[in-house]
Amino acid sequence: MYIGRFNVDITRELVSDLSEEERMQIGERKDLLFRQFAQEKLQSTKGLDRIIEYIQQNRSKLKIGKRKE
């Protein structure tokens, strides 16, 4: 299972017969569709606002995720 792959890697694997420019356009469209979907359908986990407030009040660095190397 892959999480957080780059568009260039995903499109190279799935549509390798297309030009680099076409693959870039597909990757950009994929990102746009995901952002639209996320705004419409995804909700924050219950209590997230309290966690963010705690982090901000305690001057901790806010990290939501980290890319696995």
Biopython code that builds the backbone (N, CA, C, O; Angstrom):
import numpy as np
from Bio.PDB.StructureBuilder import StructureBuilder

atoms = [
    (1, "MET", "N", (0.842, -1.180, 0.000)),
    (1, "MET", "CA", (0.000, 0.000, 0.000)),
    (1, "MET", "C", (0.884, 1.240, 0.000)),
    (1, "MET", "O", (1.830, 1.343, 0.781)),
    (2, "TYR", "N", (0.573, 2.152, -0.862)),
    (2, "TYR", "CA", (1.321, 3.398, -0.961)),
    (2, "TYR", "C", (0.459, 4.549, -0.470)),
    (2, "TYR", "O", (-0.717, 4.654, -0.817)),
    (3, "ILE", "N", (1.051, 5.399, 0.331)),
    (3, "ILE", "CA", (0.370, 6.597, 0.805)),
    (3, "ILE", "C", (1.262, 7.782, 0.480)),
    (3, "ILE", "O", (2.465, 7.759, 0.740)),
    (4, "GLY", "N", (0.660, 8.818, -0.092)),
    (4, "GLY", "CA", (1.419, 10.032, -0.339)),
    (4, "GLY", "C", (2.365, 9.962, -1.526)),
    (4, "GLY", "O", (3.409, 10.613, -1.519)),
    (5, "ARG", "N", (2.024, 9.195, -2.533)),
    (5, "ARG", "CA", (2.879, 9.124, -3.713)),
    (5, "ARG", "C", (2.743, 10.398, -4.531)),
    (5, "ARG", "O", (1.713, 11.071, -4.491)),
    (6, "PHE", "N", (3.779, 10.715, -5.259)),
    (6, "PHE", "CA", (3.782, 11.887, -6.124)),
    (6, "PHE", "C", (3.005, 11.586, -7.398)),
    (6, "PHE", "O", (3.011, 10.458, -7.891)),
    (7, "ASN", "N", (2.330, 12.616, -7.928)),
    (7, "ASN", "CA", (1.566, 12.456, -9.167)),
    (7, "ASN", "C", (2.424, 11.910, -10.300)),
    (7, "ASN", "O", (1.976, 11.062, -11.072)),
    (8, "VAL", "N", (3.641, 12.390, -10.396)),
    (8, "VAL", "CA", (4.512, 11.947, -11.485)),
    (8, "VAL", "C", (4.714, 10.429, -11.431)),
    (8, "VAL", "O", (4.765, 9.771, -12.471)),
    (9, "ASP", "N", (4.828, 9.877, -10.227)),
    (9, "ASP", "CA", (5.019, 8.431, -10.090)),
    (9, "ASP", "C", (3.731, 7.671, -10.389)),
    (9, "ASP", "O", (3.748, 6.635, -11.053)),
    (10, "ILE", "N", (2.612, 8.199, -9.890)),
    (10, "ILE", "CA", (1.315, 7.544, -10.107)),
    (10, "ILE", "C", (0.973, 7.509, -11.596)),
    (10, "ILE", "O", (0.630, 6.457, -12.137)),
    (11, "THR", "N", (1.070, 8.659, -12.248)),
    (11, "THR", "CA", (0.679, 8.712, -13.661)),
    (11, "THR", "C", (1.667, 7.959, -14.546)),
    (11, "THR", "O", (1.270, 7.382, -15.558)),
    (12, "ARG", "N", (2.937, 7.957, -14.182)),
    (12, "ARG", "CA", (3.921, 7.196, -14.971)),
    (12, "ARG", "C", (3.572, 5.715, -14.942)),
    (12, "ARG", "O", (3.731, 5.013, -15.941)),
    (13, "GLU", "N", (3.098, 5.246, -13.802)),
    (13, "GLU", "CA", (2.735, 3.840, -13.653)),
    (13, "GLU", "C", (1.418, 3.509, -14.361)),
    (13, "GLU", "O", (1.299, 2.465, -15.000)),
    (14, "LEU", "N", (0.432, 4.404, -14.243)),
    (14, "LEU", "CA", (-0.903, 4.091, -14.753)),
    (14, "LEU", "C", (-1.118, 4.437, -16.217)),
    (14, "LEU", "O", (-1.841, 3.728, -16.917)),
    (15, "VAL", "N", (-0.506, 5.511, -16.690)),
    (15, "VAL", "CA", (-0.709, 5.943, -18.080)),
    (15, "VAL", "C", (0.636, 6.262, -18.732)),
    (15, "VAL", "O", (0.863, 7.365, -19.229)),
    (16, "SER", "N", (1.502, 5.280, -18.714)),
    (16, "SER", "CA", (2.870, 5.475, -19.213)),
    (16, "SER", "C", (2.931, 5.767, -20.707)),
    (16, "SER", "O", (3.935, 6.283, -21.199)),
    (17, "ASP", "N", (1.868, 5.442, -21.428)),
    (17, "ASP", "CA", (1.873, 5.664, -22.875)),
    (17, "ASP", "C", (1.623, 7.129, -23.237)),
    (17, "ASP", "O", (1.793, 7.508, -24.396)),
    (18, "LEU", "N", (1.224, 7.955, -22.277)),
    (18, "LEU", "CA", (0.970, 9.373, -22.547)),
    (18, "LEU", "C", (2.251, 10.189, -22.395)),
    (18, "LEU", "O", (3.218, 9.745, -21.776)),
    (19, "SER", "N", (2.241, 11.373, -22.964)),
    (19, "SER", "CA", (3.398, 12.259, -22.836)),
    (19, "SER", "C", (3.493, 12.776, -21.406)),
    (19, "SER", "O", (2.528, 12.698, -20.645)),
    (20, "GLU", "N", (4.646, 13.299, -21.050)),
    (20, "GLU", "CA", (4.840, 13.855, -19.709)),
    (20, "GLU", "C", (3.861, 14.995, -19.449)),
    (20, "GLU", "O", (3.318, 15.111, -18.350)),
    (21, "GLU", "N", (3.636, 15.833, -20.452)),
    (21, "GLU", "CA", (2.706, 16.950, -20.304)),
    (21, "GLU", "C", (1.286, 16.450, -20.042)),
    (21, "GLU", "O", (0.585, 16.988, -19.185)),
    (22, "GLU", "N", (0.863, 15.420, -20.777)),
    (22, "GLU", "CA", (-0.473, 14.863, -20.570)),
    (22, "GLU", "C", (-0.600, 14.248, -19.171)),
    (22, "GLU", "O", (-1.631, 14.393, -18.515)),
    (23, "ARG", "N", (0.454, 13.564, -18.724)),
    (23, "ARG", "CA", (0.439, 12.981, -17.379)),
    (23, "ARG", "C", (0.370, 14.070, -16.312)),
    (23, "ARG", "O", (-0.313, 13.898, -15.302)),
    (24, "MET", "N", (1.064, 15.183, -16.519)),
    (24, "MET", "CA", (1.007, 16.301, -15.571)),
    (24, "MET", "C", (-0.409, 16.859, -15.496)),
    (24, "MET", "O", (-0.902, 17.162, -14.410)),
    (25, "GLN", "N", (-1.057, 16.995, -16.635)),
    (25, "GLN", "CA", (-2.432, 17.511, -16.670)),
    (25, "GLN", "C", (-3.378, 16.573, -15.924)),
    (25, "GLN", "O", (-4.259, 17.025, -15.193)),
    (26, "ILE", "N", (-3.195, 15.280, -16.109)),
    (26, "ILE", "CA", (-4.024, 14.304, -15.404)),
    (26, "ILE", "C", (-3.784, 14.400, -13.902)),
    (26, "ILE", "O", (-4.733, 14.357, -13.120)),
    (27, "GLY", "N", (-2.525, 14.529, -13.492)),
    (27, "GLY", "CA", (-2.195, 14.653, -12.073)),
    (27, "GLY", "C", (-2.809, 15.899, -11.455)),
    (27, "GLY", "O", (-3.328, 15.852, -10.339)),
    (28, "GLU", "N", (-2.752, 17.004, -12.171)),
    (28, "GLU", "CA", (-3.351, 18.246, -11.671)),
    (28, "GLU", "C", (-4.863, 18.110, -11.559)),
    (28, "GLU", "O", (-5.462, 18.587, -10.596)),
    (29, "ARG", "N", (-5.476, 17.464, -12.534)),
    (29, "ARG", "CA", (-6.931, 17.249, -12.496)),
    (29, "ARG", "C", (-7.306, 16.342, -11.326)),
    (29, "ARG", "O", (-8.305, 16.580, -10.648)),
    (30, "LYS", "N", (-6.504, 15.305, -11.090)),
    (30, "LYS", "CA", (-6.740, 14.393, -9.965)),
    (30, "LYS", "C", (-6.720, 15.160, -8.658)),
    (30, "LYS", "O", (-7.597, 14.975, -7.814)),
    (31, "ASP", "N", (-5.725, 16.022, -8.484)),
    (31, "ASP", "CA", (-5.623, 16.824, -7.261)),
    (31, "ASP", "C", (-6.819, 17.752, -7.095)),
    (31, "ASP", "O", (-7.357, 17.883, -5.995)),
    (32, "LEU", "N", (-7.234, 18.392, -8.173)),
    (32, "LEU", "CA", (-8.384, 19.292, -8.124)),
    (32, "LEU", "C", (-9.644, 18.532, -7.710)),
    (32, "LEU", "O", (-10.392, 18.990, -6.845)),
    (33, "LEU", "N", (-9.876, 17.379, -8.323)),
    (33, "LEU", "CA", (-11.058, 16.582, -7.990)),
    (33, "LEU", "C", (-11.020, 16.130, -6.530)),
    (33, "LEU", "O", (-12.047, 16.139, -5.851)),
    (34, "PHE", "N", (-9.839, 15.734, -6.046)),
    (34, "PHE", "CA", (-9.740, 15.312, -4.646)),
    (34, "PHE", "C", (-10.036, 16.466, -3.701)),
    (34, "PHE", "O", (-10.757, 16.291, -2.718)),
    (35, "ARG", "N", (-9.488, 17.648, -3.986)),
    (35, "ARG", "CA", (-9.750, 18.806, -3.119)),
    (35, "ARG", "C", (-11.235, 19.144, -3.095)),
    (35, "ARG", "O", (-11.780, 19.465, -2.039)),
    (36, "GLN", "N", (-11.893, 19.074, -4.248)),
    (36, "GLN", "CA", (-13.331, 19.334, -4.303)),
    (36, "GLN", "C", (-14.098, 18.287, -3.489)),
    (36, "GLN", "O", (-15.003, 18.624, -2.726)),
    (37, "PHE", "N", (-13.730, 17.027, -3.658)),
    (37, "PHE", "CA", (-14.366, 15.951, -2.915)),
    (37, "PHE", "C", (-14.158, 16.149, -1.413)),
    (37, "PHE", "O", (-15.098, 16.012, -0.630)),
    (38, "ALA", "N", (-12.937, 16.469, -1.018)),
    (38, "ALA", "CA", (-12.621, 16.633, 0.401)),
    (38, "ALA", "C", (-13.433, 17.765, 1.019)),
    (38, "ALA", "O", (-13.939, 17.619, 2.132)),
    (39, "GLN", "N", (-13.566, 18.879, 0.327)),
    (39, "GLN", "CA", (-14.340, 20.002, 0.851)),
    (39, "GLN", "C", (-15.804, 19.640, 1.023)),
    (39, "GLN", "O", (-16.455, 20.101, 1.960)),
    (40, "GLU", "N", (-16.321, 18.824, 0.131)),
    (40, "GLU", "CA", (-17.743, 18.477, 0.165)),
    (40, "GLU", "C", (-18.049, 17.331, 1.124)),
    (40, "GLU", "O", (-19.099, 17.329, 1.768)),
    (41, "LYS", "N", (-17.153, 16.365, 1.225)),
    (41, "LYS", "CA", (-17.500, 15.109, 1.900)),
    (41, "LYS", "C", (-16.750, 14.832, 3.210)),
    (41, "LYS", "O", (-17.302, 14.198, 4.109)),
    (42, "LEU", "N", (-15.516, 15.292, 3.329)),
    (42, "LEU", "CA", (-14.730, 14.933, 4.513)),
    (42, "LEU", "C", (-15.001, 15.887, 5.663)),
    (42, "LEU", "O", (-15.224, 17.081, 5.463)),
    (43, "GLN", "N", (-14.978, 15.346, 6.855)),
    (43, "GLN", "CA", (-15.152, 16.148, 8.058)),
    (43, "GLN", "C", (-13.989, 15.876, 9.003)),
    (43, "GLN", "O", (-13.414, 14.788, 8.998)),
    (44, "SER", "N", (-13.645, 16.883, 9.817)),
    (44, "SER", "CA", (-12.572, 16.669, 10.782)),
    (44, "SER", "C", (-13.021, 15.687, 11.852)),
    (44, "SER", "O", (-14.207, 15.541, 12.146)),
    (45, "THR", "N", (-12.036, 15.028, 12.416)),
    (45, "THR", "CA", (-12.285, 14.119, 13.519)),
    (45, "THR", "C", (-12.804, 14.910, 14.713)),
    (45, "THR", "O", (-12.337, 16.014, 14.990)),
    (46, "LYS", "N", (-13.770, 14.337, 15.411)),
    (46, "LYS", "CA", (-14.335, 14.993, 16.583)),
    (46, "LYS", "C", (-13.207, 15.327, 17.566)),
    (46, "LYS", "O", (-12.388, 14.469, 17.898)),
    (47, "GLY", "N", (-13.175, 16.576, 18.023)),
    (47, "GLY", "CA", (-12.155, 17.000, 18.982)),
    (47, "GLY", "C", (-10.910, 17.599, 18.354)),
    (47, "GLY", "O", (-10.031, 18.070, 19.075)),
    (48, "LEU", "N", (-10.810, 17.594, 17.034)),
    (48, "LEU", "CA", (-9.617, 18.131, 16.371)),
    (48, "LEU", "C", (-9.404, 19.598, 16.718)),
    (48, "LEU", "O", (-8.270, 20.034, 16.915)),
    (49, "ASP", "N", (-10.492, 20.361, 16.794)),
    (49, "ASP", "CA", (-10.349, 21.784, 17.119)),
    (49, "ASP", "C", (-9.708, 21.979, 18.490)),
    (49, "ASP", "O", (-8.929, 22.915, 18.671)),
    (50, "ARG", "N", (-10.017, 21.118, 19.457)),
    (50, "ARG", "CA", (-9.403, 21.222, 20.797)),
    (50, "ARG", "C", (-7.927, 20.856, 20.746)),
    (50, "ARG", "O", (-7.113, 21.467, 21.438)),
    (51, "ILE", "N", (-7.581, 19.879, 19.947)),
    (51, "ILE", "CA", (-6.170, 19.486, 19.818)),
    (51, "ILE", "C", (-5.366, 20.623, 19.198)),
    (51, "ILE", "O", (-4.287, 20.957, 19.687)),
    (52, "ILE", "N", (-5.881, 21.218, 18.128)),
    (52, "ILE", "CA", (-5.185, 22.331, 17.472)),
    (52, "ILE", "C", (-5.059, 23.506, 18.429)),
    (52, "ILE", "O", (-4.006, 24.141, 18.490)),
    (53, "GLU", "N", (-6.111, 23.804, 19.175)),
    (53, "GLU", "CA", (-6.064, 24.901, 20.146)),
    (53, "GLU", "C", (-4.995, 24.638, 21.216)),
    (53, "GLU", "O", (-4.244, 25.542, 21.580)),
    (54, "TYR", "N", (-4.930, 23.411, 21.711)),
    (54, "TYR", "CA", (-3.924, 23.052, 22.715)),
    (54, "TYR", "C", (-2.510, 23.244, 22.169)),
    (54, "TYR", "O", (-1.643, 23.807, 22.837)),
    (55, "ILE", "N", (-2.297, 22.772, 20.960)),
    (55, "ILE", "CA", (-0.970, 22.897, 20.338)),
    (55, "ILE", "C", (-0.600, 24.361, 20.183)),
    (55, "ILE", "O", (0.527, 24.754, 20.486)),
    (56, "GLN", "N", (-1.540, 25.170, 19.712)),
    (56, "GLN", "CA", (-1.257, 26.592, 19.513)),
    (56, "GLN", "C", (-0.981, 27.289, 20.848)),
    (56, "GLN", "O", (-0.085, 28.130, 20.922)),
    (57, "GLN", "N", (-1.716, 26.965, 21.879)),
    (57, "GLN", "CA", (-1.527, 27.598, 23.181)),
    (57, "GLN", "C", (-0.208, 27.199, 23.820)),
    (57, "GLN", "O", (0.379, 27.975, 24.575)),
    (58, "ASN", "N", (0.256, 26.011, 23.526)),
    (58, "ASN", "CA", (1.493, 25.518, 24.115)),
    (58, "ASN", "C", (2.693, 25.720, 23.201)),
    (58, "ASN", "O", (3.786, 25.215, 23.460)),
    (59, "ARG", "N", (2.468, 26.467, 22.133)),
    (59, "ARG", "CA", (3.518, 26.821, 21.179)),
    (59, "ARG", "C", (4.257, 25.609, 20.608)),
    (59, "ARG", "O", (5.433, 25.695, 20.255)),
    (60, "SER", "N", (3.566, 24.509, 20.524)),
    (60, "SER", "CA", (4.147, 23.325, 19.905)),
    (60, "SER", "C", (4.080, 23.495, 18.392)),
    (60, "SER", "O", (3.215, 24.202, 17.874)),
    (61, "LYS", "N", (4.976, 22.859, 17.708)),
    (61, "LYS", "CA", (4.916, 22.891, 16.249)),
    (61, "LYS", "C", (3.762, 22.010, 15.801)),
    (61, "LYS", "O", (3.624, 20.871, 16.247)),
    (62, "LEU", "N", (2.940, 22.547, 14.919)),
    (62, "LEU", "CA", (1.785, 21.832, 14.428)),
    (62, "LEU", "C", (2.193, 20.974, 13.238)),
    (62, "LEU", "O", (2.593, 21.489, 12.193)),
    (63, "LYS", "N", (2.087, 19.661, 13.408)),
    (63, "LYS", "CA", (2.379, 18.720, 12.326)),
    (63, "LYS", "C", (1.203, 17.797, 12.176)),
    (63, "LYS", "O", (0.867, 17.047, 13.093)),
    (64, "ILE", "N", (0.576, 17.847, 11.025)),
    (64, "ILE", "CA", (-0.578, 16.992, 10.772)),
    (64, "ILE", "C", (-0.133, 15.649, 10.214)),
    (64, "ILE", "O", (-0.744, 14.623, 10.510)),
    (65, "GLY", "N", (0.898, 15.646, 9.432)),
    (65, "GLY", "CA", (1.377, 14.394, 8.849)),
    (65, "GLY", "C", (2.827, 14.527, 8.469)),
    (65, "GLY", "O", (3.370, 15.631, 8.425)),
    (66, "LYS", "N", (3.455, 13.405, 8.195)),
    (66, "LYS", "CA", (4.859, 13.394, 7.822)),
    (66, "LYS", "C", (5.040, 12.403, 6.679)),
    (66, "LYS", "O", (4.529, 11.284, 6.727)),
    (67, "ARG", "N", (5.762, 12.822, 5.665)),
    (67, "ARG", "CA", (6.018, 11.951, 4.523)),
    (67, "ARG", "C", (7.025, 10.879, 4.933)),
    (67, "ARG", "O", (8.082, 11.184, 5.485)),
    (68, "LYS", "N", (6.687, 9.632, 4.659)),
    (68, "LYS", "CA", (7.579, 8.519, 4.975)),
    (68, "LYS", "C", (8.662, 8.446, 3.910)),
    (68, "LYS", "O", (8.366, 8.415, 2.716)),
    (69, "GLU", "N", (9.889, 8.419, 4.333)),
    (69, "GLU", "CA", (11.021, 8.362, 3.394)),
    (69, "GLU", "C", (11.285, 6.931, 2.978)),
    (69, "GLU", "O", (12.197, 6.674, 2.191)),
]
sb = StructureBuilder()
sb.init_structure("model")
sb.init_model(0)
sb.init_chain("A")
sb.init_seg("    ")
for serial, (resi, resn, name, xyz) in enumerate(atoms, 1):
    if name == "N":
        sb.init_residue(resn, " ", resi, " ")
    sb.init_atom(name, np.array(xyz, "f"), 0.0, 1.0, " ", f" {name:<3s}", serial, name[0])
structure = sb.get_structure()
